[in-house]
């Protein structure tokens, strides 16, 4: 075969450092726009982005020439530098080091897009008083369990003590 082809869809989840609530809804359009552009520069097409004050979900493709680690390192780093340079995010803004990334069956794409699009409702409830309210920590652990990831809960999130020592709690 003279050429290589692939179409790999991923669901990637990442949070602000210490899960600080720094992504205000008023800045989502700019945040999501920059992220779309940065993923595209890495060769990834973004299908959907959604999130809350402290974390994001991105449904995107993965180019055949890069690893997810390369893509995420570049996107997170360039995003932080660009947003700080523009004065949109505070100097204390950083992404948490890690992320979760899972393959997506294209036949389940509509369901996943709806899930990502409705993150605020999922975490904060809806306009009708129906409270869903799942914390990011609960959601993250649930997703890791669904995908049967081997993890040590001790290392998933910084402790309150670690956050206090960092001076951000």
Buried (B, 14 or more C-beta within 10 A) or exposed (E): EEEEEEEBBBBBBBBBBBBBEBBEEEEBEEBBEBBBBBBEEBEBBBBBBBBBBBBBBBBBBBBEEEEBEEBBBBBBEBBBEBBBEEEBBEEBBBBBEEBBBBEBEEEEBEEBBEBBBEBBEBBEEEEEEEEEEEEBBEBBBEBBEEEEEEEEEEEEBBEEEEBEEEEBE
